[in-house]
Amino acid sequence: MSPQFVDFDGDGDDDIVCGIFDGSPHVSYWDNEREGYLQPVGIVDKEGRRIVLNAWWNFDESKWDETDRCDPPGGAPANGHLTSAIAFDYDRDGDYDLVLGDHKGGYVYLRRNEGTNRAPKFASRNELVSAAGAPMRDEGTVATIRAVDWNRDGVLDLMVSGMGDPYGKSAGGGVAVYLNETSTGESRFGTPVQLIAPSPKDSEGAPARPDAGLHPDAVDFDGDGDLDLIVGGYSMWQPAQRDLSDAEKQRATELRERLEELRAEMRTLSARAAKAREGLEGDAAQQAFADAYDKIRPQMAEITKELSPTQAALDELEPRPQRVSFTWLYENLTK
Amino acid sequence: MHTPRFLVALACGATLSSFATAQRALFAAPVMLRAGEKVCGKGRLYPSPVSYDLVRDGRPDIVVGDLRGHITYARQLEDGTFAAEQKLKDVEGKILDFGNW
């Protein structure tokens, strides 16, 4: 969830716009009289319907749902899940349209505002945003989008960042900027310029950069006249492995074996609880599983109680790969 | 700048002319951004920072959203450092919560 501070309703104060994981954009309006933010509400289209790509959280039925009602004419290039959104006057008609980021397929979409900021009327369908004649897309799927005048020509460009492989060893996320090549009328974007290359995830010893789920903003952080980047994301690194004595190696082996025993016990218990719902359906199956799980809960707690310190002791000897989120500053050295 | 440098790379398909017009950027190796005694956004689910003068004192603060839908802000102090993060609340003093899924 990337907050964007923008006067979305045109009343003179900045509101907070963002896309969230439920698959739709939201806004927290600033209350001018009481001087504070109001709890967020969904941004809807001109028919009062939620603005989504394909995946959306169905609040009424408490489940994930799918729709193609918002697809561009001719269909979407891939099944999409909106998790980021910014207000952006794409066609320079004086009101904010919405640019939407797709966390699933990696595409960027436009939802045009056919009204005004004071009385928005968002279109019923998404449009694909293009760059240099092809759909704008981050292969690592979109983490977020920012509007920024990167080349200081007075025109807002689009900065798009990637999720990358969030847990595994495949390429991580990067940050690219798409320069806006027009200053009036419809925006037109050029080829992407990679500001931060997708991470190869090769950090050893200590975290060295954000590797996955990059969420940037561009700001002249040090006041030297160029735009720096502040970037949130997960760093993934392999801590240094020190040389172990023979006794420590033996201890590590014992700890690994004990961990395996504990995990096997957990699997056995879980399977026993799952077996309780065999032959049952619906609520009866769920209730049977819940009852069975209640019976094994004390044993599970005992195992967990031993599991954590055992793992910690092994980590001390043989550090596991780490994955922790931080915020980073990339200082622009151009000036 | 005392930190190592690296040159940003072109995305696949980008041309030399686009590279030139983009005002090629050179960044220092990244450093962690601190807020109070901690690294800003540390341990949050997908922290997303933005620079914004939230407290309206003329100094941009660091505002951080996350996957849970919560927002924190680290106020920029007079010396340019950032205070510890605190949660952004609504007009009634409740935590502003975008995480309604």
Interface residues (C-beta under 8 A of the other chain):
Chain A: M1 S2 P3 Q4 F5 D14 I16 C18 I20 F21 D22 G23 H26 S28 D31 R34 E35 G36 Y37 L38 Q39 P40 W57 F59 A132 A143 T144 R146 W150 N151 R152 A176 V177 L179 G190 T191 P192 V193 Q194 L195 I196 A197 P207 A208 R209 P210 G213 H215 D217 V219 F221 D226 D228 L229 I230 V231 G232 G233 Y234 V324 S325 F326 T327 W328 L329 Y330 E331 N332 L333 T334
Chain B: M1 T3 R5 V8 A9 L10 A11 G13 A14 T15 S18 F19 T21 A22 Q23 R24 A25 L26 F27 A28 A29 P30 V31 M32 L33 V39 C40 G41 K42 G43 R44 L45 Y46 P47 S48 P49 V50 S51 Y52 L54 P60 I62 V63 V64 G65 D66 L67 R68 G69 I71 L88 K89 D90 V91 E92 K94 L96 D97 F98 G99 N100 W101
